[in-house]
Amino acid sequence: MDQFRDVTASHRYELVTDGGTVFADYRREGGTVYINHVEAPPELRGTGAAGRFMQAMLEHIRASGLRAVPVCSYAVAWMQRHPEFNDIMAKAED
């Protein structure tokens, strides 16, 4: 069973699953979360764990009243394929 958590001290979201941990390093500025890096261990790649993680993370961000800026290429591509999260998508500021 998956367990999602926000490890605020490390600026990291995690999804712990049977095969390991998918995580994202993030930076928070005000009400915006910048998703800098998403990584799944090799043994979880192709299992859908990263997609479940992205969904759990974005649902958490939404429930917290925050907005998200995907910086990592995986996060950008995943969010483009899931327009149901467009309401929390923010643009990176220069």
N, CA, C and O atoms as CSV, one atom per row, in Angstrom:
chain,resi,resn,atom,element,x,y,z
A,1,MET,N,N,0.836,-1.186,0.000
A,1,MET,CA,C,0.000,0.000,0.000
A,1,MET,C,C,0.880,1.247,0.000
A,1,MET,O,O,1.897,1.297,0.691
A,2,ASP,N,N,0.483,2.247,-0.775
A,2,ASP,CA,C,1.245,3.477,-0.884
A,2,ASP,C,C,1.016,4.374,0.329
A,2,ASP,O,O,-0.084,4.445,0.875
A,3,GLN,N,N,2.088,5.057,0.734
A,3,GLN,CA,C,1.990,6.039,1.801
A,3,GLN,C,C,2.674,7.316,1.326
A,3,GLN,O,O,3.881,7.332,1.086
A,4,PHE,N,N,1.886,8.392,1.192
A,4,PHE,CA,C,2.416,9.679,0.769
A,4,PHE,C,C,2.745,10.510,2.002
A,4,PHE,O,O,2.027,10.474,3.001
A,5,ARG,N,N,3.846,11.260,1.915
A,5,ARG,CA,C,4.186,12.160,3.023
A,5,ARG,C,C,4.962,13.361,2.504
A,5,ARG,O,O,5.644,13.305,1.481
A,6,ASP,N,N,4.829,14.442,3.249
A,6,ASP,CA,C,5.567,15.676,2.988
A,6,ASP,C,C,6.616,15.788,4.075
A,6,ASP,O,O,6.286,16.006,5.241
A,7,VAL,N,N,7.870,15.642,3.704
A,7,VAL,CA,C,8.973,15.742,4.656
A,7,VAL,C,C,9.472,17.185,4.583
A,7,VAL,O,O,10.442,17.492,3.890
A,8,THR,N,N,8.787,18.056,5.313
A,8,THR,CA,C,9.040,19.495,5.177
A,8,THR,C,C,10.469,19.883,5.540
A,8,THR,O,O,11.036,20.783,4.920
A,9,ALA,N,N,11.059,19.223,6.527
A,9,ALA,CA,C,12.422,19.563,6.940
A,9,ALA,C,C,13.430,19.341,5.811
A,9,ALA,O,O,14.463,20.007,5.752
A,10,SER,N,N,13.122,18.399,4.917
A,10,SER,CA,C,14.015,18.091,3.793
A,10,SER,C,C,13.532,18.682,2.478
A,10,SER,O,O,14.181,18.502,1.447
A,11,HIS,N,N,12.383,19.399,2.495
A,11,HIS,CA,C,11.782,19.941,1.270
A,11,HIS,C,C,11.624,18.820,0.245
A,11,HIS,O,O,12.107,18.901,-0.884
A,12,ARG,N,N,10.935,17.782,0.678
A,12,ARG,CA,C,10.815,16.587,-0.153
A,12,ARG,C,C,9.461,15.924,0.080
A,12,ARG,O,O,9.039,15.716,1.218
A,13,TYR,N,N,8.789,15.596,-1.025
A,13,TYR,CA,C,7.585,14.771,-0.969
A,13,TYR,C,C,8.015,13.353,-1.268
A,13,TYR,O,O,8.922,13.126,-2.069
A,14,GLU,N,N,7.356,12.383,-0.616
A,14,GLU,CA,C,7.704,10.983,-0.834
A,14,GLU,C,C,6.446,10.128,-0.958
A,14,GLU,O,O,5.418,10.410,-0.343
A,15,LEU,N,N,6.553,9.099,-1.752
A,15,LEU,CA,C,5.539,8.053,-1.820
A,15,LEU,C,C,6.274,6.745,-1.546
A,15,LEU,O,O,7.056,6.261,-2.365
A,16,VAL,N,N,5.999,6.192,-0.375
A,16,VAL,CA,C,6.617,4.924,0.008
A,16,VAL,C,C,5.672,3.823,-0.435
A,16,VAL,O,O,4.494,3.819,-0.080
A,17,THR,N,N,6.196,2.899,-1.207
A,17,THR,CA,C,5.422,1.783,-1.728
A,17,THR,C,C,6.203,0.502,-1.470
A,17,THR,O,O,7.331,0.564,-0.979
A,18,ASP,N,N,5.648,-0.626,-1.779
A,18,ASP,CA,C,6.297,-1.910,-1.475
A,18,ASP,C,C,7.710,-2.025,-2.045
A,18,ASP,O,O,8.590,-2.614,-1.417
A,19,GLY,N,N,7.922,-1.467,-3.222
A,19,GLY,CA,C,9.213,-1.631,-3.880
A,19,GLY,C,C,10.229,-0.561,-3.582
A,19,GLY,O,O,11.368,-0.675,-4.036
A,20,GLY,N,N,9.877,0.489,-2.830
A,20,GLY,CA,C,10.812,1.567,-2.554
A,20,GLY,C,C,10.103,2.892,-2.389
A,20,GLY,O,O,8.927,2.942,-2.028
A,21,THR,N,N,10.831,3.971,-2.657
A,21,THR,CA,C,10.311,5.315,-2.442
A,21,THR,C,C,10.502,6.179,-3.683
A,21,THR,O,O,11.617,6.325,-4.186
A,22,VAL,N,N,9.415,6.744,-4.165
A,22,VAL,CA,C,9.462,7.763,-5.215
A,22,VAL,C,C,9.481,9.092,-4.484
A,22,VAL,O,O,8.791,9.252,-3.477
A,23,PHE,N,N,10.263,10.053,-4.974
A,23,PHE,CA,C,10.329,11.328,-4.267
A,23,PHE,C,C,10.458,12.503,-5.226
A,23,PHE,O,O,10.798,12.353,-6.399
A,24,ALA,N,N,10.172,13.677,-4.674
A,24,ALA,CA,C,10.381,14.930,-5.395
A,24,ALA,C,C,10.999,15.929,-4.436
A,24,ALA,O,O,10.510,16.126,-3.323
A,25,ASP,N,N,12.072,16.554,-4.876
A,25,ASP,CA,C,12.635,17.678,-4.140
A,25,ASP,C,C,11.873,18.919,-4.574
A,25,ASP,O,O,11.590,19.093,-5.759
A,26,TYR,N,N,11.541,19.781,-3.622
A,26,TYR,CA,C,10.780,20.978,-3.967
A,26,TYR,C,C,11.295,22.193,-3.229
A,26,TYR,O,O,12.025,22.096,-2.242
A,27,ARG,N,N,10.891,23.332,-3.740
A,27,ARG,CA,C,11.186,24.619,-3.121
A,27,ARG,C,C,9.859,25.336,-3.002
A,27,ARG,O,O,9.080,25.371,-3.954
A,28,ARG,N,N,9.599,25.902,-1.853
A,28,ARG,CA,C,8.337,26.615,-1.664
A,28,ARG,C,C,8.614,28.093,-1.474
A,28,ARG,O,O,9.436,28.491,-0.649
A,29,GLU,N,N,7.905,28.902,-2.264
A,29,GLU,CA,C,7.979,30.358,-2.154
A,29,GLU,C,C,6.562,30.860,-2.016
A,29,GLU,O,O,5.784,30.821,-2.970
A,30,GLY,N,N,6.223,31.335,-0.826
A,30,GLY,CA,C,4.858,31.792,-0.588
A,30,GLY,C,C,3.885,30.651,-0.810
A,30,GLY,O,O,4.013,29.584,-0.210
A,31,GLY,N,N,2.915,30.882,-1.674
A,31,GLY,CA,C,1.898,29.876,-1.963
A,31,GLY,C,C,2.208,29.021,-3.168
A,31,GLY,O,O,1.313,28.380,-3.720
A,32,THR,N,N,3.480,28.998,-3.594
A,32,THR,CA,C,3.860,28.243,-4.783
A,32,THR,C,C,4.909,27.188,-4.447
A,32,THR,O,O,5.883,27.460,-3.745
A,33,VAL,N,N,4.692,25.985,-4.959
A,33,VAL,CA,C,5.636,24.889,-4.785
A,33,VAL,C,C,6.311,24.634,-6.134
A,33,VAL,O,O,5.640,24.335,-7.121
A,34,TYR,N,N,7.625,24.752,-6.171
A,34,TYR,CA,C,8.413,24.464,-7.373
A,34,TYR,C,C,8.902,23.020,-7.278
A,34,TYR,O,O,9.659,22.676,-6.371
A,35,ILE,N,N,8.472,22.188,-8.205
A,35,ILE,CA,C,8.837,20.767,-8.217
A,35,ILE,C,C,10.129,20.647,-9.017
A,35,ILE,O,O,10.113,20.612,-10.247
A,36,ASN,N,N,11.252,20.583,-8.295
A,36,ASN,CA,C,12.564,20.653,-8.934
A,36,ASN,C,C,13.065,19.340,-9.508
A,36,ASN,O,O,13.754,19.331,-10.528
A,37,HIS,N,N,12.729,18.236,-8.866
A,37,HIS,CA,C,13.299,16.951,-9.296
A,37,HIS,C,C,12.396,15.824,-8.818
A,37,HIS,O,O,12.068,15.755,-7.634
A,38,VAL,N,N,11.999,14.954,-9.710
A,38,VAL,CA,C,11.212,13.761,-9.370
A,38,VAL,C,C,12.055,12.548,-9.735
A,38,VAL,O,O,12.654,12.489,-10.809
A,39,GLU,N,N,12.090,11.580,-8.818
A,39,GLU,CA,C,12.896,10.384,-9.096
A,39,GLU,C,C,12.230,9.137,-8.531
A,39,GLU,O,O,11.706,9.136,-7.417
A,40,ALA,N,N,12.264,8.081,-9.327
A,40,ALA,CA,C,11.808,6.754,-8.892
A,40,ALA,C,C,13.005,5.823,-8.977
A,40,ALA,O,O,13.767,5.887,-9.942
A,41,PRO,N,N,13.184,4.959,-7.983
A,41,PRO,CA,C,14.298,4.007,-8.072
A,41,PRO,C,C,14.079,3.053,-9.243
A,41,PRO,O,O,12.938,2.811,-9.638
A,42,PRO,N,N,15.152,2.513,-9.798
A,42,PRO,CA,C,15.038,1.646,-10.980
A,42,PRO,C,C,14.020,0.515,-10.827
A,42,PRO,O,O,13.329,0.171,-11.786
A,43,GLU,N,N,13.926,-0.059,-9.640
A,43,GLU,CA,C,13.004,-1.184,-9.453
A,43,GLU,C,C,11.534,-0.773,-9.526
A,43,GLU,O,O,10.666,-1.634,-9.672
A,44,LEU,N,N,11.235,0.527,-9.427
A,44,LEU,CA,C,9.844,0.994,-9.516
A,44,LEU,C,C,9.487,1.549,-10.888
A,44,LEU,O,O,8.314,1.788,-11.174
A,45,ARG,N,N,10.479,1.754,-11.730
A,45,ARG,CA,C,10.202,2.327,-13.049
A,45,ARG,C,C,9.359,1.363,-13.864
A,45,ARG,O,O,9.634,0.165,-13.915
A,46,GLY,N,N,8.332,1.901,-14.499
A,46,GLY,CA,C,7.437,1.092,-15.308
A,46,GLY,C,C,6.312,0.433,-14.522
A,46,GLY,O,O,5.519,-0.315,-15.092
A,47,THR,N,N,6.231,0.701,-13.215
A,47,THR,CA,C,5.188,0.087,-12.384
A,47,THR,C,C,3.995,1.008,-12.156
A,47,THR,O,O,2.981,0.584,-11.601
A,48,GLY,N,N,4.108,2.265,-12.582
A,48,GLY,CA,C,3.041,3.237,-12.326
A,48,GLY,C,C,3.218,3.990,-11.020
A,48,GLY,O,O,2.413,4.865,-10.700
A,49,ALA,N,N,4.260,3.665,-10.260
A,49,ALA,CA,C,4.476,4.303,-8.960
A,49,ALA,C,C,4.714,5.810,-9.108
A,49,ALA,O,O,4.216,6.592,-8.298
A,50,ALA,N,N,5.459,6.218,-10.116
A,50,ALA,CA,C,5.736,7.650,-10.289
A,50,ALA,C,C,4.451,8.410,-10.622
A,50,ALA,O,O,4.262,9.533,-10.154
A,51,GLY,N,N,3.582,7.821,-11.412
A,51,GLY,CA,C,2.305,8.453,-11.722
A,51,GLY,C,C,1.413,8.573,-10.494
A,51,GLY,O,O,0.769,9.601,-10.287
A,52,ARG,N,N,1.375,7.514,-9.673
A,52,ARG,CA,C,0.603,7.568,-8.425
A,52,ARG,C,C,1.172,8.632,-7.497
A,52,ARG,O,O,0.434,9.341,-6.813
A,53,PHE,N,N,2.503,8.730,-7.487
A,53,PHE,CA,C,3.160,9.756,-6.680
A,53,PHE,C,C,2.760,11.158,-7.148
A,53,PHE,O,O,2.394,12.007,-6.336
A,54,MET,N,N,2.832,11.391,-8.452
A,54,MET,CA,C,2.488,12.711,-8.985
A,54,MET,C,C,1.052,13.078,-8.615
A,54,MET,O,O,0.786,14.207,-8.203
A,55,GLN,N,N,0.147,12.148,-8.760
A,55,GLN,CA,C,-1.248,12.419,-8.427
A,55,GLN,C,C,-1.396,12.747,-6.940
A,55,GLN,O,O,-2.063,13.718,-6.582
A,56,ALA,N,N,-0.779,11.944,-6.078
A,56,ALA,CA,C,-0.868,12.185,-4.633
A,56,ALA,C,C,-0.246,13.529,-4.260
A,56,ALA,O,O,-0.794,14.259,-3.434
A,57,MET,N,N,0.891,13.856,-4.862
A,57,MET,CA,C,1.565,15.113,-4.559
A,57,MET,C,C,0.711,16.301,-4.982
A,57,MET,O,O,0.555,17.255,-4.221
A,58,LEU,N,N,0.160,16.250,-6.185
A,58,LEU,CA,C,-0.632,17.376,-6.671
A,58,LEU,C,C,-1.957,17.498,-5.922
A,58,LEU,O,O,-2.447,18.608,-5.712
A,59,GLU,N,N,-2.531,16.390,-5.523
A,59,GLU,CA,C,-3.741,16.453,-4.689
A,59,GLU,C,C,-3.412,17.081,-3.334
A,59,GLU,O,O,-4.208,17.849,-2.795
A,60,HIS,N,N,-2.246,16.755,-2.789
A,60,HIS,CA,C,-1.798,17.348,-1.526
A,60,HIS,C,C,-1.586,18.859,-1.692
A,60,HIS,O,O,-2.014,19.648,-0.851
A,61,ILE,N,N,-0.929,19.247,-2.773
A,61,ILE,CA,C,-0.695,20.673,-3.033
A,61,ILE,C,C,-2.029,21.395,-3.161
A,61,ILE,O,O,-2.209,22.464,-2.576
A,62,ARG,N,N,-2.960,20.832,-3.912
A,62,ARG,CA,C,-4.287,21.428,-4.087
A,62,ARG,C,C,-5.005,21.557,-2.738
A,62,ARG,O,O,-5.537,22.620,-2.418
A,63,ALA,N,N,-5.019,20.490,-1.957
A,63,ALA,CA,C,-5.712,20.495,-0.658
A,63,ALA,C,C,-5.092,21.503,0.305
A,63,ALA,O,O,-5.765,21.990,1.214
A,64,SER,N,N,-3.812,21.817,0.108
A,64,SER,CA,C,-3.121,22.791,0.957
A,64,SER,C,C,-3.345,24.227,0.491
A,64,SER,O,O,-2.860,25.171,1.114
A,65,GLY,N,N,-4.086,24.388,-0.614
A,65,GLY,CA,C,-4.350,25.727,-1.135
A,65,GLY,C,C,-3.160,26.353,-1.830
A,65,GLY,O,O,-3.060,27.576,-1.928
A,66,LEU,N,N,-2.256,25.513,-2.313
A,66,LEU,CA,C,-1.045,25.999,-2.970
A,66,LEU,C,C,-1.151,25.825,-4.479
A,66,LEU,O,O,-2.089,25.214,-4.991
A,67,ARG,N,N,-0.166,26.380,-5.175
A,67,ARG,CA,C,-0.053,26.206,-6.623
A,67,ARG,C,C,1.266,25.509,-6.901
A,67,ARG,O,O,2.170,25.526,-6.066
A,68,ALA,N,N,1.380,24.893,-8.074
A,68,ALA,CA,C,2.570,24.117,-8.423
A,68,ALA,C,C,3.213,24.639,-9.698
A,68,ALA,O,O,2.532,25.034,-10.644
A,69,VAL,N,N,4.536,24.630,-9.700
A,69,VAL,CA,C,5.320,24.930,-10.901
A,69,VAL,C,C,6.216,23.725,-11.154
A,69,VAL,O,O,7.155,23.488,-10.394
A,70,PRO,N,N,5.944,22.961,-12.211
A,70,PRO,CA,C,6.828,21.841,-12.522
A,70,PRO,C,C,8.111,22.362,-13.169
A,70,PRO,O,O,8.062,23.062,-14.180
A,71,VAL,N,N,9.239,22.024,-12.593
A,71,VAL,CA,C,10.540,22.403,-13.141
A,71,VAL,C,C,11.184,21.175,-13.781
A,71,VAL,O,O,11.750,21.258,-14.871
A,72,CYS,N,N,11.095,20.057,-13.107
A,72,CYS,CA,C,11.624,18.777,-13.596
A,72,CYS,C,C,10.898,18.375,-14.878
A,72,CYS,O,O,9.683,18.539,-14.977
A,73,SER,N,N,11.623,17.859,-15.845
A,73,SER,CA,C,11.021,17.503,-17.129
A,73,SER,C,C,9.940,16.429,-16.975
A,73,SER,O,O,8.947,16.453,-17.702
A,74,TYR,N,N,10.116,15.496,-16.047
A,74,TYR,CA,C,9.089,14.474,-15.834
A,74,TYR,C,C,7.810,15.129,-15.303
A,74,TYR,O,O,6.714,14.820,-15.769
A,75,ALA,N,N,7.952,16.027,-14.335
A,75,ALA,CA,C,6.774,16.704,-13.768
A,75,ALA,C,C,6.073,17.543,-14.832
A,75,ALA,O,O,4.844,17.571,-14.882
A,76,VAL,N,N,6.839,18.227,-15.683
A,76,VAL,CA,C,6.245,19.032,-16.761
A,76,VAL,C,C,5.428,18.130,-17.681
A,76,VAL,O,O,4.268,18.423,-17.974
A,77,ALA,N,N,6.032,17.036,-18.136
A,77,ALA,CA,C,5.349,16.131,-19.071
A,77,ALA,C,C,4.118,15.505,-18.431
A,77,ALA,O,O,3.077,15.394,-19.079
A,78,TRP,N,N,4.218,15.093,-17.168
A,78,TRP,CA,C,3.088,14.453,-16.495
A,78,TRP,C,C,1.929,15.435,-16.359
A,78,TRP,O,O,0.775,15.080,-16.600
A,79,MET,N,N,2.239,16.666,-15.974
A,79,MET,CA,C,1.171,17.654,-15.800
A,79,MET,C,C,0.530,18.032,-17.140
A,79,MET,O,O,-0.663,18.333,-17.188
A,80,GLN,N,N,1.293,18.019,-18.204
A,80,GLN,CA,C,0.721,18.293,-19.527
A,80,GLN,C,C,-0.259,17.202,-19.930
A,80,GLN,O,O,-1.233,17.478,-20.630
A,81,ARG,N,N,-0.019,15.972,-19.501
A,81,ARG,CA,C,-0.914,14.855,-19.813
A,81,ARG,C,C,-2.112,14.771,-18.868
A,81,ARG,O,O,-3.018,13.966,-19.084
A,82,HIS,N,N,-2.121,15.596,-17.826
A,82,HIS,CA,C,-3.193,15.548,-16.826
A,82,HIS,C,C,-3.770,16.939,-16.590
A,82,HIS,O,O,-3.473,17.581,-15.582
A,83,PRO,N,N,-4.600,17.402,-17.532
A,83,PRO,CA,C,-5.152,18.762,-17.421
A,83,PRO,C,C,-6.072,18.957,-16.220
A,83,PRO,O,O,-6.444,20.089,-15.914
A,84,GLU,N,N,-6.446,17.881,-15.537
A,84,GLU,CA,C,-7.283,18.029,-14.346
A,84,GLU,C,C,-6.564,18.777,-13.227
A,84,GLU,O,O,-7.185,19.149,-12.231
A,85,PHE,N,N,-5.258,18.999,-13.383
A,85,PHE,CA,C,-4.496,19.768,-12.395
A,85,PHE,C,C,-4.135,21.172,-12.894
A,85,PHE,O,O,-3.353,21.876,-12.255
A,86,ASN,N,N,-4.701,21.574,-14.025
A,86,ASN,CA,C,-4.407,22.914,-14.547
A,86,ASN,C,C,-4.802,24.022,-13.580
A,86,ASN,O,O,-4.217,25.105,-13.603
A,87,ASP,N,N,-5.797,23.757,-12.727
A,87,ASP,CA,C,-6.261,24.789,-11.784
A,87,ASP,C,C,-5.206,25.166,-10.754
A,87,ASP,O,O,-5.286,26.243,-10.163
A,88,ILE,N,N,-4.227,24.309,-10.529
A,88,ILE,CA,C,-3.180,24.653,-9.550
A,88,ILE,C,C,-1.856,24.951,-10.215
A,88,ILE,O,O,-0.874,25.226,-9.526
A,89,MET,N,N,-1.799,24.906,-11.534
A,89,MET,CA,C,-0.562,25.162,-12.265
A,89,MET,C,C,-0.265,26.656,-12.245
A,89,MET,O,O,-1.116,27.481,-12.579
A,90,ALA,N,N,0.941,26.979,-11.853
A,90,ALA,CA,C,1.416,28.361,-11.863
A,90,ALA,C,C,2.591,28.431,-12.823
A,90,ALA,O,O,3.214,27.414,-13.129
A,91,LYS,N,N,2.888,29.619,-13.290
A,91,LYS,CA,C,4.037,29.794,-14.179
A,91,LYS,C,C,5.233,30.245,-13.368
A,91,LYS,O,O,5.104,31.019,-12.420
A,92,ALA,N,N,6.393,29.754,-13.752
A,92,ALA,CA,C,7.636,30.162,-13.082
A,92,ALA,C,C,7.867,31.639,-13.360
A,92,ALA,O,O,7.669,32.118,-14.476
A,93,GLU,N,N,8.286,32.338,-12.335
A,93,GLU,CA,C,8.599,33.757,-12.502
A,93,GLU,C,C,10.059,33.897,-12.849
A,93,GLU,O,O,10.905,33.137,-12.377
A,94,ASP,N,N,10.340,34.869,-13.674
A,94,ASP,CA,C,11.730,35.096,-14.100
A,94,ASP,C,C,12.549,35.707,-12.983
A,94,ASP,O,O,13.739,35.967,-13.160
